[in-house]
Amino acid sequence: MLQSRVTFDQADINRAIKVLRETDSNLVRELRSGLKRSIEPVTAKIASSIPRDSKLRGMNHRGRTRWRGVNKPVVNFTPGRSRKSGTRLVSISVTGGARGLGFDYGELAGLRRNTPKPRSKEYQRRGDKVMRTHRIAGQGDGMIEGLEKYYPIRGRAGRFAFDAFLDSRPYVQGIAMVAVNKLAAETNQKLRAM
């Protein structure tokens, strides 16, 4: 799963959420839906740029690792829930999901830090009680070479979505700031009217 995050000061966001919940629980819901609606065109554009069919011959099958494009990107409003800094407001996730892991593999293939192991992890075939491993014969290297030929990594990481999200990050941050400021102005008007 790939995510692009917009960051804000966690303490300020948490205080604002607390005040909003105390005044009106619907305000937080309005902020979430407003952010999702306003960011959807960005995520739709990025999702449409990801090919529906792979040019790699081995990914057009009915198995779990088939290439079927991507699921609709998911936009989440998650203030302050980052593992590292705790300063994110919006999280955008793009996955191939249950429809097929081909996109997930293709996006991240070739970014490994460690050399591949000579044998696979233990696994069990459906209906079989025996645990198995198999020799890894370099099929991952062949897939990476094929992906590099048709879809080279253009930036820091990822072949499709990640760099596209990094490119659109300033725009998404601007959208988020406009949505937060708009809701703040509406809330101030409501509070003054009380």
C-alpha positions, -999 to +999 in steps of 0.1 A: +000+000+000+013+034-009+005+066+010+011+103+005+007+124+036-001+161+042+014+173+075+003+199+101+010+206+137-005+178+157-013+197+188-032+224+169-052+198+149-060+178+180-072+209+199-093+220+169-109+185+167-117+186+204-133+220+201-153+209+170-165+178+188-175+198+218-195+223+198-210+201+171-201+165+162-213+170+126-185+196+119-157+169+119-178+148+096-183+178+073-145+184+073-138+148+064-164+147+036-152+181+023-116+170+021-125+137+004-146+154-022-120+181-030-091+156-032-110+130-053-101+147-087-064+144-078-067+108-068-088+099-099-063+115-122-034+095-107-055+063-107-063+068-144-026+072-153-019+037-140-023+011-168-052-013-166-032-040-183+004-048-178+028-051-208+045-080-190+034-113-204+035-131-170+010-109-152-021-115-174-036-145-157-063-154-133-041-159-102-036-138-072-007-119-086-026-108-118-025-072-130-059-056-129-050-019-125-059-003-091-088+000-068-103+034-063-078+054-041-090+058-005-087+092+011-087+092+049-089+120+074-065+109+101-053+139+121-022+132+142-021+094+136+013+091+120+038+066+134+068+089+128+059+125+135+022+124+143+015+154+121-006+142+092-041+153+083-049+134+052-038+099+041-043+087+005-039+049-002-037+032-036-037-007-038-044-035-062-061-052-033-082-083-036-086-078-073-050-088-079-016-079-064+001-072-097-001-034-092+014-037-057+042-058-070+048-036-100+048-004-080+075-016-056+095-041-076+132-033-076+132-012-044+145-040-022+172-033+004+184-068+009+196-094-016+170-121-022+172-153-001+180-186-019+147-203-006+112-190-001+094-187+032+075-218+043+040-220+029+012-246+028-008-255-003-046-255+000-058-288+014-022-300+021-008-304+056+029-304+045+049-272+049+069-264+018+096-241+005+109-236-030+142-225-045+140-189-057+154-190-092+156-153-100+120-149-114+118-116-094+149-103-112+133-110-145+101-092-135+121-062-124+140-061-157+107-062-176+092-035-155+123-013-159+120-017-197+083-006-199+078+014-167+111+028-153+111+044-119+111+081-126+117+096-091+125+084-056+103+054-053+075+036-071+067+033-108+032+047-109+014+062-079+040+072-054+059+098-074+026+111-089+013+117-054+046+134-044+042+157-075+006+166-065+014+170-028+016+209-028-018+210-045-033+185-020-019+206+009-035+237-006-068+219-009-066+207+027-057+242+040-087+257+020-110+231+035-098+236+070-099+274+067-134+273+052-147+251+080-131+273+106-148+304+091-182+287+090-177+274+126-167+309+138-199+323+122-220+296+140-203+303+173-208+341+170-245+335+162-250+314+194 
